[in-house]
Amino acid sequence: MREIKYQAWDVKNKRMFQAANMSFRPSGDVFKVWEETIPNTQGLLINPTTGFLREYTGLKDKNSKEIYEGDIVAFLSFQGQVVMDDGSWYMIPLGKEDNVDNIEFLYNYNDEMLEVIGNIYENPELLEAQQ
């Protein structure tokens, strides 16, 4: 069974942090994330203007770096963005996001094959370079 953990991207401060605590809306969606388990801190709102949540895939790359949703990974000359769809992890080739025929099932690769080269939040230029 894979370890369940999350990272959060703080849009305003442009920084990634490990999520230590979360609160949820009645619908079950994540509402706020805290970096520490310290009560009485404000926390980060999760919405497109303030912050995003990234889930851990349970995999590590060839350098033992954890692979999260939104990471950009490389395998030989292939570069793709890690996404979750319908409960499965995939890599969508950069520049081909609109062509679902090109997706790769992430678990087809082992940890010696993949390398995290960035993510869509801290390294948006990786996405732009492939357009």
N, CA, C and O atoms as CSV, one atom per row, in Angstrom:
chain,resi,resn,atom,element,x,y,z
A,1,MET,N,N,0.842,-1.176,0.000
A,1,MET,CA,C,0.000,0.000,0.000
A,1,MET,C,C,0.891,1.245,0.000
A,1,MET,O,O,1.907,1.290,0.694
A,2,ARG,N,N,0.503,2.246,-0.780
A,2,ARG,CA,C,1.327,3.443,-0.869
A,2,ARG,C,C,1.065,4.401,0.287
A,2,ARG,O,O,-0.019,4.421,0.871
A,3,GLU,N,N,2.070,5.179,0.595
A,3,GLU,CA,C,1.961,6.203,1.629
A,3,GLU,C,C,1.126,7.364,1.088
A,3,GLU,O,O,1.338,7.815,-0.037
A,4,ILE,N,N,0.179,7.843,1.892
A,4,ILE,CA,C,-0.678,8.954,1.485
A,4,ILE,C,C,-0.120,10.236,2.108
A,4,ILE,O,O,-0.061,10.376,3.330
A,5,LYS,N,N,0.288,11.168,1.236
A,5,LYS,CA,C,0.746,12.469,1.714
A,5,LYS,C,C,0.607,13.488,0.600
A,5,LYS,O,O,0.436,13.143,-0.569
A,6,TYR,N,N,0.683,14.752,0.991
A,6,TYR,CA,C,0.420,15.845,0.074
A,6,TYR,C,C,1.444,16.963,0.246
A,6,TYR,O,O,2.048,17.131,1.305
A,7,GLN,N,N,1.611,17.711,-0.825
A,7,GLN,CA,C,2.337,18.974,-0.789
A,7,GLN,C,C,1.364,20.055,-1.233
A,7,GLN,O,O,0.402,19.782,-1.952
A,8,ALA,N,N,1.619,21.276,-0.803
A,8,ALA,CA,C,0.778,22.405,-1.207
A,8,ALA,C,C,1.654,23.484,-1.830
A,8,ALA,O,O,2.766,23.743,-1.372
A,9,TRP,N,N,1.130,24.111,-2.887
A,9,TRP,CA,C,1.796,25.231,-3.548
A,9,TRP,C,C,1.089,26.499,-3.117
A,9,TRP,O,O,-0.103,26.675,-3.370
A,10,ASP,N,N,1.837,27.389,-2.459
A,10,ASP,CA,C,1.336,28.686,-2.012
A,10,ASP,C,C,1.554,29.678,-3.150
A,10,ASP,O,O,2.688,30.075,-3.421
A,11,VAL,N,N,0.473,30.079,-3.816
A,11,VAL,CA,C,0.553,30.945,-4.995
A,11,VAL,C,C,1.175,32.298,-4.646
A,11,VAL,O,O,2.062,32.775,-5.353
A,12,LYS,N,N,0.714,32.912,-3.565
A,12,LYS,CA,C,1.179,34.260,-3.197
A,12,LYS,C,C,2.672,34.276,-2.886
A,12,LYS,O,O,3.397,35.141,-3.378
A,13,ASN,N,N,3.137,33.331,-2.079
A,13,ASN,CA,C,4.540,33.317,-1.649
A,13,ASN,C,C,5.433,32.459,-2.542
A,13,ASN,O,O,6.635,32.345,-2.301
A,14,LYS,N,N,4.838,31.854,-3.578
A,14,LYS,CA,C,5.571,31.018,-4.538
A,14,LYS,C,C,6.496,30.016,-3.843
A,14,LYS,O,O,7.710,30.002,-4.046
A,15,ARG,N,N,5.867,29.179,-3.014
A,15,ARG,CA,C,6.650,28.159,-2.314
A,15,ARG,C,C,5.823,26.897,-2.123
A,15,ARG,O,O,4.599,26.931,-1.996
A,16,MET,N,N,6.547,25.780,-2.109
A,16,MET,CA,C,5.942,24.466,-1.923
A,16,MET,C,C,6.216,24.041,-0.484
A,16,MET,O,O,7.299,24.293,0.044
A,17,PHE,N,N,5.237,23.396,0.154
A,17,PHE,CA,C,5.472,22.859,1.495
A,17,PHE,C,C,4.716,21.556,1.687
A,17,PHE,O,O,3.717,21.287,1.019
A,18,GLN,N,N,5.221,20.754,2.620
A,18,GLN,CA,C,4.583,19.490,2.972
A,18,GLN,C,C,3.338,19.788,3.798
A,18,GLN,O,O,3.408,20.535,4.774
A,19,ALA,N,N,2.220,19.224,3.424
A,19,ALA,CA,C,0.967,19.439,4.145
A,19,ALA,C,C,0.940,18.557,5.382
A,19,ALA,O,O,1.021,17.333,5.284
A,20,ALA,N,N,0.826,19.186,6.544
A,20,ALA,CA,C,0.797,18.447,7.807
A,20,ALA,C,C,-0.619,18.239,8.327
A,20,ALA,O,O,-0.881,17.292,9.069
A,21,ASN,N,N,-1.531,19.125,7.937
A,21,ASN,CA,C,-2.894,19.065,8.448
A,21,ASN,C,C,-3.828,19.682,7.409
A,21,ASN,O,O,-3.429,20.600,6.692
A,22,MET,N,N,-5.067,19.190,7.319
A,22,MET,CA,C,-6.035,19.702,6.351
A,22,MET,C,C,-7.411,19.802,6.981
A,22,MET,O,O,-7.747,19.047,7.894
A,23,SER,N,N,-8.210,20.747,6.483
A,23,SER,CA,C,-9.628,20.791,6.839
A,23,SER,C,C,-10.433,20.637,5.559
A,23,SER,O,O,-9.958,20.969,4.472
A,24,PHE,N,N,-11.643,20.135,5.693
A,24,PHE,CA,C,-12.448,19.769,4.533
A,24,PHE,C,C,-13.786,20.478,4.535
A,24,PHE,O,O,-14.315,20.827,5.590
A,25,ARG,N,N,-14.331,20.690,3.345
A,25,ARG,CA,C,-15.693,21.205,3.175
A,25,ARG,C,C,-16.660,20.036,3.403
A,25,ARG,O,O,-16.247,18.877,3.367
A,26,PRO,N,N,-17.940,20.333,3.638
A,26,PRO,CA,C,-18.919,19.245,3.782
A,26,PRO,C,C,-18.952,18.313,2.573
A,26,PRO,O,O,-19.302,17.141,2.711
A,27,SER,N,N,-18.594,18.814,1.396
A,27,SER,CA,C,-18.582,17.982,0.178
A,27,SER,C,C,-17.423,16.991,0.162
A,27,SER,O,O,-17.404,16.068,-0.652
A,28,GLY,N,N,-16.451,17.181,1.067
A,28,GLY,CA,C,-15.285,16.307,1.111
A,28,GLY,C,C,-14.060,16.914,0.451
A,28,GLY,O,O,-12.968,16.357,0.560
A,29,ASP,N,N,-14.216,18.057,-0.240
A,29,ASP,CA,C,-13.087,18.737,-0.863
A,29,ASP,C,C,-12.202,19.380,0.201
A,29,ASP,O,O,-12.689,19.833,1.237
A,30,VAL,N,N,-10.905,19.415,-0.066
A,30,VAL,CA,C,-9.978,20.080,0.859
A,30,VAL,C,C,-10.237,21.580,0.814
A,30,VAL,O,O,-10.358,22.170,-0.260
A,31,PHE,N,N,-10.320,22.179,1.981
A,31,PHE,CA,C,-10.594,23.607,2.110
A,31,PHE,C,C,-9.333,24.392,2.463
A,31,PHE,O,O,-9.024,25.398,1.823
A,32,LYS,N,N,-8.604,23.932,3.481
A,32,LYS,CA,C,-7.390,24.585,3.948
A,32,LYS,C,C,-6.317,23.557,4.249
A,32,LYS,O,O,-6.604,22.406,4.576
A,33,VAL,N,N,-5.060,24.005,4.130
A,33,VAL,CA,C,-3.908,23.154,4.414
A,33,VAL,C,C,-2.976,23.918,5.343
A,33,VAL,O,O,-2.784,25.126,5.204
A,34,TRP,N,N,-2.399,23.183,6.296
A,34,TRP,CA,C,-1.416,23.769,7.209
A,34,TRP,C,C,-0.081,23.070,7.053
A,34,TRP,O,O,-0.009,21.855,6.864
A,35,GLU,N,N,0.975,23.869,7.137
A,35,GLU,CA,C,2.325,23.324,7.039
A,35,GLU,C,C,2.729,22.642,8.332
A,35,GLU,O,O,3.461,21.653,8.319
A,36,GLU,N,N,2.267,23.154,9.407
A,36,GLU,CA,C,2.588,22.612,10.735
A,36,GLU,C,C,1.300,22.150,11.403
A,36,GLU,O,O,0.203,22.517,10.983
A,37,THR,N,N,1.443,21.367,12.415
A,37,THR,CA,C,0.272,20.937,13.170
A,37,THR,C,C,0.016,21.878,14.342
A,37,THR,O,O,-0.504,21.468,15.380
A,38,ILE,N,N,0.388,23.143,14.162
A,38,ILE,CA,C,0.220,24.154,15.204
A,38,ILE,C,C,-1.176,24.760,15.106
A,38,ILE,O,O,-1.539,25.285,14.054
A,39,PRO,N,N,-1.964,24.698,16.173
A,39,PRO,CA,C,-3.289,25.320,16.126
A,39,PRO,C,C,-3.178,26.847,16.069
A,39,PRO,O,O,-2.139,27.425,16.388
A,40,ASN,N,N,-4.261,27.473,15.661
A,40,ASN,CA,C,-4.379,28.934,15.624
A,40,ASN,C,C,-3.523,29.605,14.558
A,40,ASN,O,O,-3.295,30.812,14.643
A,41,THR,N,N,-3.044,28.876,13.564
A,41,THR,CA,C,-2.396,29.526,12.427
A,41,THR,C,C,-3.427,29.611,11.311
A,41,THR,O,O,-4.397,28.854,11.301
A,42,GLN,N,N,-3.223,30.519,10.384
A,42,GLN,CA,C,-4.230,30.804,9.373
A,42,GLN,C,C,-4.411,29.682,8.355
A,42,GLN,O,O,-5.543,29.424,7.945
A,43,GLY,N,N,-3.377,29.026,7.943
A,43,GLY,CA,C,-3.480,27.981,6.931
A,43,GLY,C,C,-3.587,28.563,5.528
A,43,GLY,O,O,-3.771,29.769,5.361
A,44,LEU,N,N,-3.474,27.719,4.539
A,44,LEU,CA,C,-3.529,28.115,3.139
A,44,LEU,C,C,-4.845,27.645,2.532
A,44,LEU,O,O,-5.153,26.453,2.547
A,45,LEU,N,N,-5.620,28.590,1.995
A,45,LEU,CA,C,-6.846,28.223,1.289
A,45,LEU,C,C,-6.487,27.525,-0.009
A,45,LEU,O,O,-5.563,27.940,-0.708
A,46,ILE,N,N,-7.213,26.470,-0.331
A,46,ILE,CA,C,-6.975,25.736,-1.568
A,46,ILE,C,C,-8.025,26.161,-2.595
A,46,ILE,O,O,-9.178,25.733,-2.544
A,47,ASN,N,N,-7.598,27.008,-3.522
A,47,ASN,CA,C,-8.406,27.417,-4.672
A,47,ASN,C,C,-7.448,28.005,-5.704
A,47,ASN,O,O,-6.299,28.290,-5.365
A,48,PRO,N,N,-7.877,28.197,-6.944
A,48,PRO,CA,C,-6.939,28.608,-8.000
A,48,PRO,C,C,-6.217,29.939,-7.781
A,48,PRO,O,O,-5.205,30.189,-8.434
A,49,THR,N,N,-6.699,30.793,-6.891
A,49,THR,CA,C,-6.011,32.069,-6.670
A,49,THR,C,C,-5.066,32.043,-5.473
A,49,THR,O,O,-4.233,32.938,-5.329
A,50,THR,N,N,-5.180,31.040,-4.621
A,50,THR,CA,C,-4.348,31.034,-3.407
A,50,THR,C,C,-3.444,29.818,-3.264
A,50,THR,O,O,-2.315,29.953,-2.791
A,51,GLY,N,N,-3.907,28.633,-3.659
A,51,GLY,CA,C,-3.075,27.454,-3.465
A,51,GLY,C,C,-3.603,26.212,-4.141
A,51,GLY,O,O,-4.790,26.090,-4.443
A,52,PHE,N,N,-2.685,25.295,-4.367
A,52,PHE,CA,C,-2.996,24.012,-5.013
A,52,PHE,C,C,-2.437,22.877,-4.165
A,52,PHE,O,O,-1.421,23.035,-3.488
A,53,LEU,N,N,-3.105,21.744,-4.211
A,53,LEU,CA,C,-2.684,20.556,-3.481
A,53,LEU,C,C,-2.139,19.540,-4.470
A,53,LEU,O,O,-2.697,19.351,-5.550
A,54,ARG,N,N,-1.026,18.877,-4.088
A,54,ARG,CA,C,-0.412,17.842,-4.924
A,54,ARG,C,C,-0.346,16.548,-4.137
A,54,ARG,O,O,0.126,16.532,-3.000
A,55,GLU,N,N,-0.813,15.470,-4.732
A,55,GLU,CA,C,-0.807,14.174,-4.062
A,55,GLU,C,C,0.435,13.377,-4.445
A,55,GLU,O,O,0.882,13.424,-5.591
A,56,TYR,N,N,0.983,12.657,-3.494
A,56,TYR,CA,C,2.135,11.776,-3.707
A,56,TYR,C,C,1.685,10.530,-4.448
A,56,TYR,O,O,0.666,9.937,-4.092
A,57,THR,N,N,2.425,10.120,-5.474
A,57,THR,CA,C,2.067,8.947,-6.281
A,57,THR,C,C,2.446,7.630,-5.618
A,57,THR,O,O,1.939,6.574,-5.994
A,58,GLY,N,N,3.336,7.691,-4.632
A,58,GLY,CA,C,3.854,6.471,-4.028
A,58,GLY,C,C,5.135,6.000,-4.693
A,58,GLY,O,O,5.729,5.012,-4.261
A,59,LEU,N,N,5.571,6.696,-5.744
A,59,LEU,CA,C,6.786,6.349,-6.461
A,59,LEU,C,C,7.894,7.365,-6.213
A,59,LEU,O,O,7.640,8.522,-5.879
A,60,LYS,N,N,9.122,6.902,-6.384
A,60,LYS,CA,C,10.288,7.784,-6.318
A,60,LYS,C,C,11.042,7.648,-7.636
A,60,LYS,O,O,10.938,6.637,-8.331
A,61,ASP,N,N,11.808,8.698,-7.963
A,61,ASP,CA,C,12.572,8.640,-9.211
A,61,ASP,C,C,13.929,7.989,-8.974
A,61,ASP,O,O,14.198,7.492,-7.880
A,62,LYS,N,N,14.782,7.990,-9.989
A,62,LYS,CA,C,16.082,7.322,-9.891
A,62,LYS,C,C,17.009,7.969,-8.875
A,62,LYS,O,O,18.013,7.370,-8.489
A,63,ASN,N,N,16.687,9.196,-8.428
A,63,ASN,CA,C,17.464,9.885,-7.392
A,63,ASN,C,C,16.779,9.823,-6.028
A,63,ASN,O,O,17.144,10.568,-5.118
A,64,SER,N,N,15.797,8.947,-5.881
A,64,SER,CA,C,15.002,8.765,-4.659
A,64,SER,C,C,14.140,9.979,-4.317
A,64,SER,O,O,13.726,10.137,-3.169
A,65,LYS,N,N,13.871,10.827,-5.288
A,65,LYS,CA,C,12.979,11.980,-5.086
A,65,LYS,C,C,11.540,11.511,-5.265
A,65,LYS,O,O,11.225,10.823,-6.235
A,66,GLU,N,N,10.675,11.879,-4.341
A,66,GLU,CA,C,9.273,11.493,-4.412
A,66,GLU,C,C,8.608,12.148,-5.623
A,66,GLU,O,O,8.886,13.302,-5.947
A,67,ILE,N,N,7.728,11.395,-6.288
A,67,ILE,CA,C,7.017,11.891,-7.465
A,67,ILE,C,C,5.596,12.274,-7.047
A,67,ILE,O,O,4.852,11.458,-6.503
A,68,TYR,N,N,5.235,13.537,-7.313
A,68,TYR,CA,C,3.928,14.090,-6.964
A,68,TYR,C,C,3.159,14.472,-8.228
A,68,TYR,O,O,3.736,14.662,-9.298
A,69,GLU,N,N,1.852,14.578,-8.071
A,69,GLU,CA,C,1.000,15.102,-9.125
A,69,GLU,C,C,1.502,16.492,-9.522
A,69,GLU,O,O,1.800,17.315,-8.656
A,70,GLY,N,N,1.596,16.751,-10.812
A,70,GLY,CA,C,2.090,18.045,-11.281
A,70,GLY,C,C,3.588,18.075,-11.528
A,70,GLY,O,O,4.110,19.067,-12.037
A,71,ASP,N,N,4.291,16.999,-11.174
A,71,ASP,CA,C,5.724,16.929,-11.475
A,71,ASP,C,C,5.928,16.735,-12.971
A,71,ASP,O,O,5.079,16.176,-13.666
A,72,ILE,N,N,7.079,17.212,-13.450
A,72,ILE,CA,C,7.512,16.949,-14.814
A,72,ILE,C,C,8.617,15.906,-14.697
A,72,ILE,O,O,9.621,16.122,-14.017
A,73,VAL,N,N,8.422,14.779,-15.363
A,73,VAL,CA,C,9.389,13.693,-15.293
A,73,VAL,C,C,9.976,13.429,-16.673
A,73,VAL,O,O,9.349,13.690,-17.700
A,74,ALA,N,N,11.199,12.905,-16.664
A,74,ALA,CA,C,11.884,12.580,-17.914
A,74,ALA,C,C,12.240,11.102,-17.931
A,74,ALA,O,O,12.596,10.514,-16.910
A,75,PHE,N,N,12.133,10.523,-19.113
A,75,PHE,CA,C,12.570,9.158,-19.374
A,75,PHE,C,C,13.164,9.163,-20.769
A,75,PHE,O,O,12.444,9.329,-21.753
A,76,LEU,N,N,14.484,8.980,-20.860
A,76,LEU,CA,C,15.200,9.106,-22.128
A,76,LEU,C,C,14.838,10.451,-22.759
A,76,LEU,O,O,15.087,11.484,-22.138
A,77,SER,N,N,14.265,10.487,-23.955
A,77,SER,CA,C,13.929,11.766,-24.589
A,77,SER,C,C,12.484,12.191,-24.298
A,77,SER,O,O,12.050,13.258,-24.734
A,78,PHE,N,N,11.748,11.364,-23.567
A,78,PHE,CA,C,10.354,11.652,-23.223
A,78,PHE,C,C,10.291,12.549,-21.994
A,78,PHE,O,O,10.996,12.309,-21.014
A,79,GLN,N,N,9.451,13.579,-22.039
A,79,GLN,CA,C,9.163,14.400,-20.867
A,79,GLN,C,C,7.657,14.511,-20.737
A,79,GLN,O,O,6.962,14.809,-21.709
A,80,GLY,N,N,7.150,14.270,-19.528
A,80,GLY,CA,C,5.709,14.318,-19.338
A,80,GLY,C,C,5.319,14.859,-17.984
A,80,GLY,O,O,6.108,14.861,-17.040
A,81,GLN,N,N,4.081,15.318,-17.908
A,81,GLN,CA,C,3.514,15.832,-16.673
A,81,GLN,C,C,2.735,14.718,-15.986
A,81,GLN,O,O,1.952,14.015,-16.624
A,82,VAL,N,N,2.953,14.560,-14.679
A,82,VAL,CA,C,2.258,13.537,-13.900
A,82,VAL,C,C,0.867,14.046,-13.538
A,82,VAL,O,O,0.720,15.119,-12.953
A,83,VAL,N,N,-0.155,13.259,-13.894
A,83,VAL,CA,C,-1.545,13.599,-13.597
A,83,VAL,C,C,-2.262,12.357,-13.067
A,83,VAL,O,O,-1.858,11.223,-13.327
A,84,MET,N,N,-3.333,12.605,-12.320
A,84,MET,CA,C,-4.193,11.500,-11.902
A,84,MET,C,C,-5.507,11.642,-12.655
A,84,MET,O,O,-6.072,12.732,-12.744
A,85,ASP,N,N,-5.981,10.533,-13.191
A,85,ASP,CA,C,-7.258,10.537,-13.872
A,85,ASP,C,C,-7.968,9.229,-13.570
A,85,ASP,O,O,-7.429,8.145,-13.794
A,86,ASP,N,N,-9.157,9.346,-13.070
A,86,ASP,CA,C,-10.000,8.179,-12.797
A,86,ASP,C,C,-9.293,7.166,-11.895
A,86,ASP,O,O,-9.410,5.957,-12.092
A,87,GLY,N,N,-8.556,7.679,-10.901
A,87,GLY,CA,C,-7.918,6.815,-9.915
A,87,GLY,C,C,-6.587,6.221,-10.324
A,87,GLY,O,O,-6.022,5.421,-9.577
A,88,SER,N,N,-6.059,6.591,-11.500
A,88,SER,CA,C,-4.765,6.071,-11.959
A,88,SER,C,C,-3.806,7.218,-12.248
A,88,SER,O,O,-4.222,8.328,-12.584
A,89,TRP,N,N,-2.516,6.929,-12.112
A,89,TRP,CA,C,-1.468,7.922,-12.377
A,89,TRP,C,C,-0.946,7.760,-13.793
A,89,TRP,O,O,-0.652,6.652,-14.242
A,90,TYR,N,N,-0.836,8.891,-14.492
A,90,TYR,CA,C,-0.370,8.908,-15.871
A,90,TYR,C,C,0.689,9.986,-16.070
A,90,TYR,O,O,0.848,10.888,-15.248
A,91,MET,N,N,1.412,9.866,-17.190
A,91,MET,CA,C,2.296,10.935,-17.665
A,91,MET,C,C,1.750,11.364,-19.014
A,91,MET,O,O,1.574,10.542,-19.913
A,92,ILE,N,N,1.485,12.644,-19.149
A,92,ILE,CA,C,1.032,13.190,-20.426
A,92,ILE,C,C,2.224,13.876,-21.070
A,92,ILE,O,O,2.808,14.775,-20.465
A,93,PRO,N,N,2.604,13.480,-22.281
A,93,PRO,CA,C,3.757,14.108,-22.930
A,93,PRO,C,C,3.588,15.617,-23.030
A,93,PRO,O,O,2.516,16.100,-23.394
A,94,LEU,N,N,4.625,16.356,-22.712
A,94,LEU,CA,C,4.557,17.809,-22.804
A,94,LEU,C,C,4.276,18.217,-24.240
A,94,LEU,O,O,4.839,17.661,-25.183
A,95,GLY,N,N,3.394,19.198,-24.389
A,95,GLY,CA,C,3.020,19.679,-25.705
A,95,GLY,C,C,1.934,18.857,-26.370
A,95,GLY,O,O,1.485,19.209,-27.462
A,96,LYS,N,N,1.496,17.767,-25.743
A,96,LYS,CA,C,0.468,16.900,-26.340
A,96,LYS,C,C,-0.683,16.669,-25.365
A,96,LYS,O,O,-1.318,15.615,-25.381
A,97,GLU,N,N,-0.948,17.669,-24.509
A,97,GLU,CA,C,-1.958,17.530,-23.469
A,97,GLU,C,C,-3.355,17.259,-24.016
A,97,GLU,O,O,-4.198,16.694,-23.318
A,98,ASP,N,N,-3.604,17.662,-25.268
A,98,ASP,CA,C,-4.933,17.487,-25.839
A,98,ASP,C,C,-5.105,16.154,-26.572
A,98,ASP,O,O,-6.176,15.881,-27.115
A,99,ASN,N,N,-4.063,15.329,-26.592
A,99,ASN,CA,C,-4.125,14.051,-27.304
A,99,ASN,C,C,-3.987,12.896,-26.308
A,99,ASN,O,O,-2.876,12.517,-25.937
A,100,VAL,N,N,-5.117,12.348,-25.882
A,100,VAL,CA,C,-5.090,11.297,-24.858
A,100,VAL,C,C,-4.496,9.991,-25.359
A,100,VAL,O,O,-4.231,9.095,-24.557
A,101,ASP,N,N,-4.280,9.859,-26.659
A,101,ASP,CA,C,-3.659,8.642,-27.187
A,101,ASP,C,C,-2.198,8.540,-26.791
A,101,ASP,O,O,-1.610,7.462,-26.882
A,102,ASN,N,N,-1.596,9.644,-26.352
A,102,ASN,CA,C,-0.173,9.664,-26.036
A,102,ASN,C,C,0.137,9.492,-24.549
A,102,ASN,O,O,1.304,9.561,-24.162
A,103,ILE,N,N,-0.877,9.270,-23.702
A,103,ILE,CA,C,-0.595,9.165,-22.277
A,103,ILE,C,C,0.133,7.869,-21.958
A,103,ILE,O,O,-0.029,6.859,-22.643
A,104,GLU,N,N,0.928,7.918,-20.918
A,104,GLU,CA,C,1.694,6.752,-20.459
A,104,GLU,C,C,1.273,6.433,-19.032
A,104,GLU,O,O,1.206,7.334,-18.196
A,105,PHE,N,N,0.994,5.197,-18.744
A,105,PHE,CA,C,0.656,4.769,-17.397
A,105,PHE,C,C,1.918,4.855,-16.537
A,105,PHE,O,O,2.913,4.200,-16.847
A,106,LEU,N,N,1.896,5.636,-15.482
A,106,LEU,CA,C,3.088,5.908,-14.681
A,106,LEU,C,C,3.707,4.644,-14.096
A,106,LEU,O,O,4.930,4.540,-14.008
A,107,TYR,N,N,2.885,3.691,-13.698
A,107,TYR,CA,C,3.406,2.485,-13.058
A,107,TYR,C,C,4.037,1.499,-14.039
A,107,TYR,O,O,4.484,0.426,-13.634
A,108,ASN,N,N,4.080,1.855,-15.338
A,108,ASN,CA,C,4.817,1.042,-16.310
A,108,ASN,C,C,6.323,1.237,-16.158
A,108,ASN,O,O,7.111,0.491,-16.739
A,109,TYR,N,N,6.720,2.239,-15.376
A,109,TYR,CA,C,8.125,2.583,-15.219
A,109,TYR,C,C,8.561,2.263,-13.799
A,109,TYR,O,O,7.762,2.354,-12.867
A,110,ASN,N,N,9.823,1.888,-13.630
A,110,ASN,CA,C,10.310,1.687,-12.271
A,110,ASN,C,C,11.159,2.891,-11.870
A,110,ASN,O,O,11.426,3.771,-12.688
A,111,ASP,N,N,11.578,2.924,-10.609
A,111,ASP,CA,C,12.252,4.112,-10.090
A,111,ASP,C,C,13.636,4.354,-10.684
A,111,ASP,O,O,14.196,5.432,-10.482
A,112,GLU,N,N,14.204,3.401,-11.403
A,112,GLU,CA,C,15.492,3.646,-12.056
A,112,GLU,C,C,15.303,4.296,-13.421
A,112,GLU,O,O,16.277,4.739,-14.031
A,113,MET,N,N,14.070,4.360,-13.908
A,113,MET,CA,C,13.804,4.846,-15.256
A,113,MET,C,C,13.440,6.321,-15.310
A,113,MET,O,O,13.732,6.982,-16.307
A,114,LEU,N,N,12.814,6.854,-14.274
A,114,LEU,CA,C,12.277,8.207,-14.289
A,114,LEU,C,C,13.145,9.173,-13.512
A,114,LEU,O,O,13.844,8.785,-12.575
A,115,GLU,N,N,13.094,10.452,-13.913
A,115,GLU,CA,C,13.773,11.502,-13.169
A,115,GLU,C,C,12.863,12.723,-13.112
A,115,GLU,O,O,12.395,13.203,-14.145
A,116,VAL,N,N,12.611,13.227,-11.898
A,116,VAL,CA,C,11.843,14.457,-11.734
A,116,VAL,C,C,12.744,15.618,-12.138
A,116,VAL,O,O,13.834,15.790,-11.592
A,117,ILE,N,N,12.275,16.417,-13.107
A,117,ILE,CA,C,13.081,17.563,-13.558
A,117,ILE,C,C,12.459,18.894,-13.153
A,117,ILE,O,O,13.025,19.951,-13.434
A,118,GLY,N,N,11.307,18.857,-12.499
A,118,GLY,CA,C,10.636,20.071,-12.032
A,118,GLY,C,C,9.170,19.787,-11.809
A,118,GLY,O,O,8.740,18.634,-11.769
A,119,ASN,N,N,8.402,20.866,-11.661
A,119,ASN,CA,C,6.952,20.723,-11.545
A,119,ASN,C,C,6.277,21.929,-12.184
A,119,ASN,O,O,6.926,22.935,-12.471
A,120,ILE,N,N,4.977,21.824,-12.403
A,120,ILE,CA,C,4.245,22.846,-13.139
A,120,ILE,C,C,4.114,24.160,-12.374
A,120,ILE,O,O,3.788,25.185,-12.974
A,121,TYR,N,N,4.359,24.155,-11.076
A,121,TYR,CA,C,4.222,25.370,-10.272
A,121,TYR,C,C,5.539,26.129,-10.158
A,121,TYR,O,O,5.585,27.336,-10.394
A,122,GLU,N,N,6.592,25.438,-9.803
A,122,GLU,CA,C,7.892,26.081,-9.617
A,122,GLU,C,C,8.662,26.243,-10.927
A,122,GLU,O,O,9.573,27.066,-11.010
A,123,ASN,N,N,8.306,25.475,-11.937
A,123,ASN,CA,C,9.037,25.486,-13.214
A,123,ASN,C,C,8.083,25.560,-14.408
A,123,ASN,O,O,8.134,24.688,-15.276
A,124,PRO,N,N,7.214,26.575,-14.480
A,124,PRO,CA,C,6.257,26.649,-15.590
A,124,PRO,C,C,6.938,26.777,-16.949
A,124,PRO,O,O,6.329,26.490,-17.979
A,125,GLU,N,N,8.193,27.206,-16.956
A,125,GLU,CA,C,8.928,27.333,-18.219
A,125,GLU,C,C,9.112,25.974,-18.900
A,125,GLU,O,O,9.269,25.917,-20.120
A,126,LEU,N,N,9.096,24.885,-18.135
A,126,LEU,CA,C,9.204,23.554,-18.741
A,126,LEU,C,C,7.986,23.257,-19.620
A,126,LEU,O,O,8.111,22.606,-20.658
A,127,LEU,N,N,6.831,23.725,-19.210
A,127,LEU,CA,C,5.624,23.546,-20.016
A,127,LEU,C,C,5.667,24.421,-21.258
A,127,LEU,O,O,5.300,23.978,-22.346
A,128,GLU,N,N,6.114,25.661,-21.099
A,128,GLU,CA,C,6.174,26.610,-22.203
A,128,GLU,C,C,7.179,26.195,-23.265
A,128,GLU,O,O,6.961,26.448,-24.449
A,129,ALA,N,N,8.271,25.566,-22.865
A,129,ALA,CA,C,9.317,25.177,-23.804
A,129,ALA,C,C,8.831,24.129,-24.787
A,129,ALA,O,O,9.379,24.011,-25.882
A,130,GLN,N,N,7.808,23.362,-24.416
A,130,GLN,CA,C,7.309,22.282,-25.262
A,130,GLN,C,C,6.162,22.706,-26.166
A,130,GLN,O,O,5.710,21.904,-26.983
A,131,GLN,N,N,5.676,23.933,-26.049
A,131,GLN,CA,C,4.515,24.387,-26.842
A,131,GLN,C,C,4.877,24.611,-28.288
A,131,GLN,O,O,4.021,24.992,-29.087
